[in-house]
Amino acid sequence: GINYQWYKNTTASNTGGTLISGATNSVYMPSNTLLGTNYYYCVVNNACSSSMTSSVSGAITISPASVAGTITGTAAICSGTTTTLTLSGNVGSVQWQLLDNSVWTDILGETNTTLTTAILTQNSTFRAVVTSGSCTVANTSDFNVVVNPLPVISGTTIVGAGDSITLSATTPVATINPWVSSNPSVASISNTGVVNGFTI
């Protein structure tokens, strides 16, 4: 002759809650699809119409599953510069990490969806760790940033008019464009690497 009725509440109180339809057994398992924080209690009646209310449960929080999302940004930069990476489509809080000697290391203070890197002088790999509540963390795919060395230009300083100089430029990945003179009235360039005229 004992009847049970469970209620849920958004505050830690065993009054003023919302009746849960069909929750009339002595045991109740909250739904794991009801996102947010809720509290639960039960009202018990017997055949003599006396009623008792249980104490309120502790907070039960249901969080959405963690979703890593996708990183976009400039994947090739020049040495001595920075790049900005953006995370989109994530569900949960963010912590950016840098791969340091095969170990992922948190980047201190970088918990927004946008990361502006420090000045980079070598190839670097980044990722975001995303955590929703107490759910299992989700890691993005690695984002590799290629850092290109700056071009190197070399030559010999000359003084005499009519002398020539051979200039050379080296760069591992970039295209070397035709040579130009910053002051054409002083020096002419044949675009074969030889400069005729004064020092430039």
N, C-alpha and C positions, 0 to 999 in steps of 0.2 A: 504493500500500500504506500510505498514511497515514490514520489515523483520528483524528477530533476529538470531544471531548466537553466541552461547556461546563457551568460550575457558577455558581451565584449564592451570595453570602454576605452576611450582615448586618454583617460587620466587614471591615476592610481587610486581609484575609488570603487567600492562595491555597491554604489547607488548610481542611478541615472544612466546605466548602460543600455546597449541595444540588444534586444532579444535575438538569439541565434536560432533561426528556424531549424527544427529537426535535431537540435542538440539537447536530447532529453535522457541521456544515459549518465551513469555515475562517473564515466570517464569521457573526456572530450579532447580531441586532438585538433588544435588550430590549423586552419588552412595555410599551406606554404605558398599560396599565390596571392595572399592579401598583404600587399606591400605596406610598409610603415610599422609604427610601434603601437601595440595594443595591450590591454590588460584584460583579464578574464576572471569571472566569479560565477558561482552557482547558487540558485535559490532552490531549497529543498522543502517540499510539502509532504505531509503524510495524510492518512485517512481521516484523522481528527481535525484536519484543516489548519493545523499549526504550521508555521513557516519559519525557516531558518535560512540565513544568507551566509555563505562562506566568506572567508577573508579574500581579498583581491590577490590575484597572482602577481608575480614579478613581471616586468616589462618583457614582452616578446616582440622582437624586431625582425621583420622579414625584408631582406634587401634583394634587389635584382641581381642576377648573375653578373660577374665582372666581364666587361667586354674591352678588349685591348684597343681597338681602333686602328687607324692607319696614319703613318708619319709621311708628311710631304715636306719638300724643301729643296734647296740647291745642293746637289750632290758632288759638285766639283768647284773648288775655289782656289785662289792663289795663296801661297804661303804668307803668313802674317796677317791674314784677314779672318773674319768671323762668318758664320752662316746662321740663318734662322730656320728652325724646324717647327712644324705645326702638327699637332695631333688632332684628329677628327674621328667622330664615330665611336668614341669611347664611352663606357658606362662605369663610373667609379672615380675615386681620387687618383691623382697622377704623381709618380716620382720618376724623374728622368735619371738615366744611368749612362755611364761611359765605360767602355771596355778597356781596362787597364791591365796590361800583362796577363791576358786571358781571364781576368777576374772582373765581374761587373761591380762597379762602385757607384753609389748614390752621388749625384751632383747636388751639393748642399744648397738648399733653398729653392731648387727648381721643381716646383709642384704645380705649375700652370700648364695649360695645353700648348703654350708657345715657349720654345727654348731658343735663346740667342747664345750661341756657344762662346767660349773664351776664344782668344786668338789662337789659331791652329797653325802648327808648323810641320805636322806630319799627318798621314792618313789616320782617321779616327772613326770609331763605330759607336753609335748611340742606340738606345732603345728606351721605351717608356714602360713602367710597371704600373698596372691599373688594378685598384682594389675597391670593390663595392662591399661596404659593411664588413661582415666577417666571412664573406664568400672567398673561395679560392682565387688567388691573384691570376691575372692574365698579362702576358708579356707581348709586346708588339714584335713584329719582325725586325731584325737588325737593320739599321740605316747606316750605310757606309758613306763617309765623306772623303773624297779623294782630294788631297792637298797637293797642288802642283808647285814645284819649285819655281822661283822667279827666274826669268831669262838672264843670262850673263853675256854682256857685250865687252869685248876686249879689243885692243889695238895699240899702236905705237904713236906717241906724241911726236909731231914733226913741226918744223919752223919754216923752212925755206919755201918760197913760192915755186910752184911747178913740181915740188916733190910729191910722191905718192905714198899712200898708207893702205895696208890691208887690214880691214876690220873683220872680226868674226863674232858670231852670236850662236849660243847654244841653249837649247831648251828641250827637255825630254818629250814634250807632248804638243806644244803649240806650233803654229805655222809662223815662219819668219817671213815677214812682208818685205817688199823691195826697200832698199836703203833710201833714206831721204836726209837732206842737210837742213839743220835748223837755221842756217844762214847761207842761202844759195849764192849770194854775192861774194862769199869768201871761199866756198868749196863747191865743187860739182861732183856728182856721184854717177857712176856708170851702171849701177845696179848689178855689177858683177862682183861686188865686194871690194872694189878698189876706189879710193877717194883721191882725186887730183886737186891740189890746191893747198890752202893753209890748214892748220890744225883746227878741228871742230870739236 
